[in-house]
Amino acid sequence: MQKKNQLFDDLAKLTKGYVSILGEFKDELEHFVSSKFKKLVIDMKLVNRDDFEVVQEMLAEIRKEQKRIAKRLSDLEAKLKKNKFRR
């Protein structure tokens, strides 16, 4: 009976050791994957969401200004054409 108890104690210790090793392996794997993912993001030159939204707003303002300028140019061209025919 004592041999069985010793066997179970040894198995419990061995299992605890494996669980500890697996926990360390999990931590190392998470760190490895995280660092590789960060490197991939940096290498791809991705921007964060805040920067993207700021540039998107700037682009919307530029498009509005472009439309105003195009309208103004069109009006000036029409006015110029009108004045040429009056002469």
C-alpha positions as CSV (number, residue, x, y, z in Angstrom):
1,M,0.0,0.0,0.0
2,Q,2.8,2.4,0.8
3,K,4.3,1.7,-2.6
4,K,1.0,2.7,-4.2
5,N,0.9,5.9,-2.2
6,Q,4.5,6.7,-3.1
7,L,3.7,6.0,-6.8
8,F,0.7,8.4,-6.6
9,D,2.9,11.0,-4.9
10,D,5.5,10.7,-7.6
11,L,2.9,11.0,-10.3
12,A,1.4,14.0,-8.6
13,K,4.9,15.7,-8.4
14,L,5.6,14.8,-12.0
15,T,2.2,16.2,-13.1
16,K,2.8,19.4,-11.2
17,G,6.2,19.7,-13.0
18,Y,4.6,19.2,-16.4
19,V,1.9,21.8,-15.6
20,S,4.6,24.3,-14.6
21,I,6.6,23.6,-17.7
22,L,3.4,24.0,-19.9
23,G,2.6,27.3,-18.2
24,E,6.1,28.6,-18.9
25,F,5.8,27.4,-22.5
26,K,2.4,29.1,-22.9
27,D,3.9,32.4,-21.6
28,E,6.9,32.1,-24.0
29,L,4.7,31.3,-26.9
30,E,2.4,34.2,-26.2
31,H,5.4,36.6,-25.9
32,F,6.9,35.2,-29.2
33,V,3.6,35.5,-31.1
34,S,3.0,39.0,-29.7
35,S,6.4,40.3,-30.7
36,K,6.2,38.8,-34.2
37,F,2.8,40.3,-34.7
38,K,4.0,43.8,-33.5
39,K,7.0,43.5,-35.9
40,L,4.6,42.5,-38.7
41,V,2.4,45.6,-38.0
42,I,5.5,47.9,-37.9
43,D,6.9,46.4,-41.1
44,M,3.6,46.9,-42.9
45,K,3.7,50.5,-41.7
46,L,0.1,50.4,-40.5
47,V,-1.3,53.5,-38.7
48,N,-3.3,53.5,-35.5
49,R,-7.1,54.2,-35.7
50,D,-6.8,57.8,-34.2
51,D,-4.3,58.9,-36.9
52,F,-6.4,57.3,-39.6
53,E,-9.5,59.2,-38.5
54,V,-7.6,62.5,-38.3
55,V,-6.3,62.0,-41.9
56,Q,-9.8,61.0,-43.0
57,E,-11.3,64.2,-41.6
58,M,-8.5,66.2,-43.3
59,L,-9.3,64.6,-46.6
60,A,-13.0,65.3,-46.2
61,E,-12.2,69.0,-45.7
62,I,-9.8,69.1,-48.7
63,R,-12.6,67.6,-50.9
64,K,-15.0,70.2,-49.8
65,E,-12.5,72.9,-50.5
66,Q,-11.8,71.4,-53.9
67,K,-15.5,71.5,-54.8
68,R,-15.7,75.1,-53.7
69,I,-12.7,76.0,-55.8
70,A,-14.0,74.1,-58.9
71,K,-17.4,75.9,-58.6
72,R,-15.6,79.3,-58.3
73,L,-13.4,78.5,-61.3
74,S,-16.4,77.4,-63.3
75,D,-18.3,80.6,-62.4
76,L,-15.2,82.7,-63.3
77,E,-14.8,80.9,-66.6
78,A,-18.5,81.5,-67.4
79,K,-18.2,85.1,-66.5
80,L,-15.1,85.5,-68.7
81,K,-16.8,83.8,-71.6
82,K,-19.8,86.1,-71.2
83,N,-17.6,89.2,-71.2
84,K,-15.7,88.1,-74.4
85,F,-19.0,87.8,-76.3
86,R,-20.1,91.3,-75.2
87,R,-17.1,93.0,-76.8
